[in-house]
Amino acid sequence: MPDKPLEPSTAFAEAVQSHGRAIEHAVARILNGDDIDLVLGALRSYLDDLRILIERHPGIEAAASDLLTTAGAFIDANRVTSGADARQRRFLAEAVLRFTARLEAARPSENARRIGLA
């Protein structure tokens, strides 16, 4: 018997949570130094996809911008020196925590409603 389709609000919540987990995973890979240029591109892509699904929210947008800026600075530090220091690692870890905390306020965009997520 096929699974029952998700309720729209549940589908939206799962989509946001899935993107949040992908973003956290990308940051963990950046912190580990795994294919950082490729992963930074993936991080941008995850954030862009998420922006399509959620209504504009200044707090989420600011946290996303901060996350990308902090990830870029972390990567630059890895290239210029022998690696990012503990402070830069902490900044990036805190930036992803702030971003995921802000996702609690996410509301479905018109695009999300149009595709049946809300």
ABEGO torsion letter per residue (X at the ends): XBBBBBBAAAAAAAAAAAAAAAAAAAAAAAAAGBGAAAAAAAAAAAAAAAAAABBBBAAAAAAAAAAAAAAAAAAAAAAABAEBBAAAAAAAAAAAAAAAAAAAABBBBAAAAAAGAX
